[in-house]
């Protein structure tokens, strides 16, 4: 199904403009370009109340509405914007438009999934205002390349800020202080450095109670959950392939921080184009055609790290009680149990390293890190050639390691 985050992010990054009741030829080209970008991400119909264009690069669009009906496992989505004001619009050539700054008022997203997997889902997202600076939008030509289609689907702005946000899920309200992002790079391809953050996402006690019916989080001393979400990295895009090196973090107040990073290269633009074409056509991608293209994709590194901020010491006694033992006994036996489970990997050095890290973390929980860092980037073709009978060799070749409190 369409991820709820996609609708959420679409609203925040302002990759949206909608068709006008007037003839298409009366619509400013930049509005058409924004519409193309939006429709690449969400399928549906659109309408606009009014467009005011002063002819000097300043355009105001009011009462925009986008409707995507429910389809299969995909929920219905309605996205509205009370007003979008585009200022300092300039045509940079080759279908690229620069918008000096843009402001947004009254953004709302409503998601309805009456046939949810476990229960009907109703989500309402309210973002009163936001703004961007240095926003670049690419209009697609008659025969766009895979690179053009990829770039047109992106929202690229030097600076993006959205204020207080409210999300109501099945009657329970979650809030966030805001969203901010910066980008610096090539507006023609989207290549560049990016940094983004959702600040102080608050999940209240009433929402936790719906998910944690046993009240275990409350027993641990958490009445609400406060999260900062962040991500940054570098994206390189060429007509042939894209590469990325990015990281992200979920920082949970008084609980801990879950961090991740990954770097890969040589992702074929042809494969990216097939994924986009399949999504637009509502069909499954042609993986038989894509697999030969993906064989040359290289993986340089992957890291998953947890930094504790008190949750481990709170949860250990609860876990121990569930297993019918005290905390000290459980911690003392954790390494031995891990060693038994890891023996089947047939890599004693990795097993010893992992057991040592687990023991160190449980005795003094500060951080636990799992890293994959091969001596040289490994291709998908090489990874598919790893022997399932010798997982230890794959662990060595991929440079997998586990460490604690570093």
N, C-alpha and C positions, 0 to 999 in steps of 0.2 A: 504494500500500500504506500501511498505518498507519505513520507515521514512527516510527522507534525512539525519537526524542526525545520523542514523545508519551507513550510508556510510561514513559520515564525521568522526565520532568517530572511525570507523574501520581503516581509514587511519591514524588517529593520534595515536591510541593505538597500531598500527602495528600488529594487529592480522591477518597477512596475509603472505602466501607463496603459491606458485603455482606449478603445476605439470611440470615436465621436459619433453622434447621430448624423452629423453632416457627411458629405461624400468623402471618401478616403483621400481624394486629391486635395481636399481643403485642409487636411491635417498637416501640421508642421512636420518636416522630415525627422526631426529629433524625437518627436512624440512617437512616430511610427517605429523608430529604432528601439526606443524603450519598450514599446509594445512587443516587438519581436523578441527581445531579451526575456520579458516576462513570460510570454507564451512558450518559450523554450523550456521553462521550468515547470509550469503548471498548465494543464490542458483544460480549456473551457471557453466560455463566451464572455464578452466584455461590453461595457457601456460607459458613456461619459455624459455629464450634465452640460458642461460648457468649456470652451477653450477661448482664452483671450490672448492674442498675439499682437504686441505693439510694433512688430516689424523691425525692432532694434535689438533682437536677441533676448527679449524678456517674454516668457510665456507662462500663463497661469491656467491650470486645468482643475476643474472642480467636480465634485460628486462622481468620482470614479468608482466603478464597481466591476468586480470580476467574479464569475460564478463557474465552478467546476463541479458538475454533478457526480454523485457517487457512481462508481463503476467497478464491479467485481469486488476486490478487497480494498479498493481505494475509497476513502471517505469523501463526502461532499465538502467543498471548500468555498467560502465566500470571503473575498478580500475587498475592502473599501478604503478609500482615501478621501477625506473631505476636501482637501486642497493640496495641490502640488504646484509650487512656484519655481520655475526655472529662470535663472538670471545669468546674463552674460553668455548666451549660447553662441557658439561659433563653429563653423564647418571647417574641419581640419583637412578635408579631402579624403578620398578613398573610402567614403562611408563613415568616417570617424567624426563624432561630434564631441566638443568639450563644453561642459556646463560649469561656469565659474563657481556658482553656488546654487543650491536648491534647498527649499524648505518644505516640510510636510506637516500637515495638520490632520488630526482626527483619523488615524490609521486603525483599522479594526480587521481582525481575522476571525472567522467563525468556522469551526471544523465540526462536522457531524458524522458519526459513524454508528448508526443504529444497530448494525450487525457486528459490533466489536467481538473479538475473540472470547472474552470472558464476560463483558457487560457492555451495554450501550455507552458510547463515549460522546460527550459534548464539550468542546473546547472553545472558549472565547478569549481573544487576545486584544488588549486595548493599549495603543501607544499614542498618547495625545500629540506629541510633536517630535520632530527630528530635523536634521540638516546634514548636507554634504558640501564639501568643497573640492574643486578639481575633479568632477565626475566625468568620466569618459564612456561614451556609448557608441557601439559599432552597429551600423545598419548593414544588413545582409544584401548582397547583390542577387542577380538571377540565378547564378550557378556558384554558390558559396563553397569554398574548400572546407575540409575538416577543421583546419585552423580557424577559419572565419566563423564557423558554427560554434566552436569552442569559445572563442573570444566573445562572440555576441551573447553567449549565455552567462557571461561573467558580469558582476557589478564591480567596477573599478573606480575608486575615488581616493583622492589624496587623504581626505579626512572625512569621517562619518561619525555623527553623534546622535543618539536617541535618548530621550529622558526616561522618566519613570514609566515602567511597564506593569501591566496587570494581566494575569492569565487566570481564567476561571475554568477549572476542569470538573465537570459533573457537580457544579455548585460550590466547589472548594477553591478559594482564591490564593494564588501564588504571586508574589511581587518581585520585581528587580529594580534596582536603583537606576540602571541604564546600560547602554551599549555604546562602545567607542571603538574605532578602528582607524588605523593609518596604513597607507600604502605608498610605495615609491618605486617606480619602474617605467616600463615601456607601455604606453597606452595602446599601441597598435596590436601587441600580442598578449598583454596582461602579465608578462614576465615582471618579476620584481620582489621586493621585500614587503611583508605584511605583518601586522600586529593587531590583534583584536581581543576585546574583553567584555564579558557580561559581569556587571558588578552587583554583589550582594543579592543573589537570588535567594529569596526566603520561602522555605516550605514550612507552613505553619503546623501546629500540633494537630489540627483537625484533619489535614491532609495526610500526615503521618499515620494517624489512627486508622484511616481507610486502608492503608497498605500494610501496616503492622498491627494486625488485629490482636496479636498476643501481647502487645505493649512492651516488647523487649527493648526498644530504643528508650522508652520512658524509664524503664528499670535501669538503664545505663546512665540516666541523667540528662537525656536530650529531650527537650520539650519542642524544639523546632530545629530545622537544619538550615544553615546559611552557607551559600556556595558562591565562590568567584570562579568563573570559567574563563580561561584565556588560551590563546593560540598565537603562534608566530612562526615565521619561516621564510623560505625563499622558493619561488616558482620560476622555472626556466621553460619557455615555450618557443619552439621552432616549427616550421611547416612540417617537419618529419616526426618530431617526438617532443615529449615533455618530461621534465625532471623536477623533483621536489625534495626539499629538506625541511621538515617542519616538526614542531613540538606543541604540546598542549598540556593543560593542567586543570584538575578539578580540586580547588582548595576549599576544604570543608572546615569551617570554624570549630575549634575544640575537638576535632575528630582526626583530621590528617589531610595530606595532599597526595592525590594520585596523578602522576605525571607520565607522559608518554612522548616518544619521538620516533621518527622514521625518515629514512632517506632512500630514494630510488631514482633510477634514471632510465632513459631510452624507452619510455612508454610510448608506443607508436601512435601517432596522431590518427592513423587509419582506424585503429582499434577504438580510440576515443570517439571518432566520428560514427562508428557502427553502434556504439552504445547510445549516442545521442539520437541517431536515426531510428533505432529500435524504440526508444522511449517516445519519440514524437509520433511514431506510427502505431504505438500500442501493441508491439509484438515483442517476442523474446529475441535477444541478440543472437547472431549467427556465431556461436562459439567455435564451430568447426572451422570457420574462416579466420576467426580471431586467434586461435591457439598458435598457429605457426608464426603469427606476427608478434605474439607475446614472448616467444622463446628467448629473445634478446634483452628483455627487461632485466635490469640489474638491481640488486638489493645491497646497499652499503651498510646500513645499520638499523637496528630496532632496539628501543629501550623502554622498559616499564619499571617505574620506581614509585614506591610508597614511602612517604615521610610521615611518621606518626606524630600526633599532637594530643594524645591521651587515650584514643579509642582502644588501643591494644590492651593496655592495662585494665581497662574497664570490661572488656569482653572476655578476657582469658578466664576469669573465675566462672562466668556463665557457661562457657564451652566446657570447662572441666566438670562442672556439676552435671551437665547433660550426659557426660561420659562416665559418671559415677566415680569421679576421683577429685582430689584437691588440685589447686593450681600448680603447686610445686611438683607434684608427681607427673602431671601432664606435661609440663615444660621439660622435665628431666627425660621423659620418654619420647618426646616429639622427634628428636634426631634419629633415634633407633627406628621409629616407624617410617620416617622419611627414607632412611637407608634401604629398608626392605622394598619400598615402592620404587625406588630409583635403580635398583639392581638390574632390572630388565632392560635398562638403556645401554648396558654393556660399556660403560665409560666410568671407570673407578675414580679417575681424577675429578671428573665433574660431580660424581656422587659425593665424594669427600668434601669438595668445595661447597656444595649446596647444603649438606648437613651442617657444616661449620657455620654457614651463614644463618641458617634457621635457628641453631642453638644460640648464636650471638644475639640475634634480633629478639628472640623470646625472653632472654635474660635481661636485655637492656634495649627495649624497642625504640629505636630512633629512625632507621631507614632500612629498606630492603629493596634491592635492585636486581632485575634480570636484564641482561644485555645480550644482544647479538651483534657481533662486530667481526666479520671475516677479515682475514689478512688482505684480501683484495675483493672488490665487489663480485658477488655471485649471481650468475644468470638464472633465470627460471628454468632453462634447459638443464643446467647443471643440477639444480635442486630436484628436478624430476628424475634425474639419474641416480639419486641416492638410494642405496639398498635398504629396503625395509627390514632386512635381516640383520643389519648392522647400524642401528641408530646412533651408536657411540661415535662412529666415523663422521656421521652428519653433524653431530654436536661439535666435534673438533673442527671440521671444515667451516662451519658457520660461525665459529668463535663464540659459542654460547657460554656465558658466565653468570654466576650469582654471587652477590656480595651483600654485606650488612654493615650499617652504621658508618658508611664512608662519605 
